[in-house]
Amino acid sequence: MRATAKFPNATMRRAQRPFRLGVIADTHGLFDPAIPRCFDGIDHIIHAGDIGGRSVLRQLEAIAPVTVVSGNVDGFGRSGFPSERIVELSGRRIAVCHILYERGMLTQNGLAFLEREQPDICIFGHTHRPLAEWLGRTFLFNPGSAGPKRFTLPRALGIILIDRGEVNGRHIALADRAGEPGPDSPLFTPLGKGRADGRQDAGAERSLRRRGRKC
């Protein structure tokens, strides 16, 4: 009810085109002025933790409804936000947590989370490394960090398109410093489309990485 009242055109938009999911993580208290432009026309936003302040969420909520989990920087449960969430959007079961990979490896807790929830899509953060790949029937997506730049890692966020039987993800590069002009093109091109039966096309097959490989 709240989403319908606040965003009255959301149902009409979804009927006319694929469901557009904005994905962001590791903002660490920074709301980049480029975010509203990158998320223009988004139906829903997922923040995968290390929020760094409720002001970030308030500004995201002005764009679209927001689902959020807490991260280690937020103090996990002490923040008042759950550390894991399961949501159903556009007919897809979506699992959200902050830490799925650590030190370049899929963690044991992360693997247990995937096996327990059996999601169509799993969104996570923590590593600050953009990732989009298939692990079996699950599309794994880390948008990268939209917070202050860290070492040589790119700043980025992501968009996932859900269109009937297909799921497609892409990353959008942000400027090294918030407020500066960003790149004109996506950080990475789309990987290819996953199908409702869990099979992927050739592009997605090429992106598949084995468990334990660095993300």
C-alpha positions in Angstrom: 0.0 0.0 0.0 2.7 2.4 0.9 4.7 1.8 -2.3 1.5 2.2 -4.4 0.6 5.5 -2.7 4.0 7.0 -2.9 4.8 5.8 -6.4 1.5 5.8 -8.3 3.0 5.1 -11.7 5.0 2.0 -10.6 2.3 -0.6 -11.6 1.9 1.0 -15.0 5.7 1.1 -15.6 6.1 -2.6 -14.7 3.3 -3.5 -17.1 5.0 -1.8 -20.0 8.6 -2.9 -19.6 10.9 -5.2 -17.6 11.1 -4.8 -13.8 14.1 -2.6 -13.0 15.9 -3.3 -9.8 18.5 -0.8 -8.6 21.2 -2.4 -6.5 23.6 -0.5 -4.3 26.0 -1.3 -1.4 28.8 -0.1 0.8 27.8 3.6 0.7 29.5 4.2 4.1 27.4 7.3 4.7 28.0 8.8 1.2 25.1 9.6 -1.1 26.6 10.3 -4.5 24.6 13.0 -6.4 24.8 10.8 -9.5 22.6 8.1 -7.9 19.2 9.6 -8.8 20.2 9.9 -12.4 21.6 6.3 -12.5 18.4 5.0 -10.8 15.9 7.0 -12.9 12.9 4.8 -13.7 13.8 2.2 -11.1 11.0 0.2 -9.6 12.7 -0.9 -6.4 16.1 -0.5 -4.7 18.1 -3.0 -2.7 20.9 -1.8 -0.4 23.2 -4.7 0.5 24.7 -3.2 3.7 27.4 -0.9 5.1 24.9 1.9 4.8 26.7 4.3 7.1 23.7 6.5 8.0 20.0 6.7 7.7 20.3 9.8 5.6 21.4 7.6 2.7 18.3 5.5 3.0 16.0 8.6 3.2 17.4 9.8 -0.1 17.1 6.4 -1.7 13.5 6.2 -0.6 12.8 9.4 -2.5 13.6 7.5 -5.7 11.8 4.2 -5.1 10.8 1.7 -2.4 13.9 0.4 -0.6 14.8 -3.1 0.9 17.9 -2.9 3.1 20.2 -5.2 5.1 22.8 -4.1 7.6 26.5 -4.7 7.2 29.5 -5.0 9.5 30.1 -1.2 9.5 26.4 -0.8 10.6 26.9 -3.2 13.5 24.6 -5.7 11.8 21.5 -6.2 14.1 22.4 -3.3 16.4 21.6 -1.0 13.5 17.9 -1.9 13.7 18.1 -3.5 10.2 18.3 -7.3 9.6 21.5 -8.9 8.4 19.6 -11.0 5.9 16.4 -10.5 3.9 14.3 -12.6 1.5 12.0 -10.7 -0.9 9.8 -11.6 -3.8 10.0 -9.1 -6.6 8.5 -9.6 -10.1 8.1 -13.3 -9.5 11.7 -13.9 -8.4 13.0 -15.0 -5.0 15.8 -12.6 -4.0 18.1 -13.2 -1.1 20.1 -10.3 0.3 23.0 -10.3 2.7 26.1 -8.2 3.2 28.9 -10.8 3.4 28.7 -13.7 0.9 32.4 -13.5 -0.2 35.4 -12.6 2.0 39.0 -12.5 1.0 38.0 -13.5 -2.5 36.2 -16.7 -1.4 32.6 -17.8 -1.0 32.3 -18.1 2.8 30.9 -21.2 4.5 28.1 -19.0 6.0 27.4 -17.7 2.5 27.2 -21.1 1.0 24.9 -22.3 3.8 22.7 -19.2 3.1 22.4 -20.0 -0.6 21.7 -23.7 0.1 19.1 -22.9 2.7 17.2 -20.1 0.8 17.6 -21.5 -2.8 17.1 -18.0 -4.3 16.8 -17.0 -8.0 19.0 -14.0 -7.3 21.4 -13.3 -4.4 22.6 -9.7 -3.8 25.5 -8.9 -1.5 28.3 -6.4 -0.9 31.3 -6.1 1.4 34.1 -6.8 -1.0 33.7 -3.5 -2.9 34.3 -5.6 -6.1 31.6 -5.6 -8.8 30.5 -9.1 -9.6 27.8 -10.6 -11.8 27.8 -14.4 -12.4 25.8 -17.5 -12.2 26.4 -20.2 -9.5 24.2 -23.0 -10.6 20.6 -21.7 -10.9 21.3 -18.6 -8.8 22.4 -15.2 -10.2 25.0 -13.7 -7.9 25.3 -9.9 -8.0 27.6 -7.5 -6.1 27.1 -3.9 -7.3 30.4 -2.8 -6.0 30.8 0.2 -3.6 29.0 3.5 -4.1 30.8 5.0 -1.1 34.2 6.7 -0.9 36.8 5.2 -3.3 38.9 2.5 -1.8 42.4 1.7 -3.2 42.2 1.0 -6.9 38.7 -0.5 -6.8 36.1 1.1 -9.0 33.1 2.9 -7.5 29.9 1.5 -9.0 26.3 0.5 -8.5 24.0 -1.9 -10.5 20.8 -2.5 -12.2 19.1 -5.9 -12.6 16.4 -6.3 -15.3 13.7 -9.0 -14.7 11.7 -9.6 -17.9 9.3 -12.6 -17.7 11.7 -15.6 -17.9 15.0 -13.7 -18.0 17.3 -12.0 -15.6 20.0 -9.6 -16.8 22.4 -7.5 -14.7 24.8 -4.6 -15.4 27.1 -2.4 -13.5 27.3 1.4 -13.9 30.6 3.2 -13.1 30.6 6.2 -10.8 33.3 8.9 -10.8 36.2 8.4 -8.5 34.9 11.2 -6.3 31.2 11.9 -5.6 29.9 14.9 -7.5 32.4 14.6 -10.4 31.2 13.7 -13.9 31.1 10.0 -14.3 31.9 7.8 -17.3 29.5 7.9 -20.2 29.2 4.1 -20.6 28.6 1.2 -18.2 31.5 -0.2 -16.3 30.7 -3.7 -17.7 28.5 -4.7 -20.5 25.5 -7.0 -19.7 26.6 -10.6 -19.2 23.7 -12.3 -21.0 20.4 -13.5 -19.9 19.4 -16.2 -17.4 16.2 -18.1 -18.0 13.4 -19.2 -15.7 14.6 -22.8 -15.9 18.0 -21.8 -14.5 19.8 -22.2 -17.9 21.9 -19.4 -19.3 22.7 -18.2 -22.7 26.3 -18.3 -24.1 27.2 -15.0 -22.5 26.1 -16.0 -19.1 27.8 -19.4 -19.4 31.1 -17.7 -20.2 30.7 -15.6 -17.0 30.2 -18.6 -14.7 32.9 -19.0 -12.1 33.5 -22.0 -9.9 33.0 -21.7 -6.2 36.0 -20.4 -4.4 37.4 -18.3 -7.3 38.1 -14.7 -6.5 35.1 -12.3 -7.2 
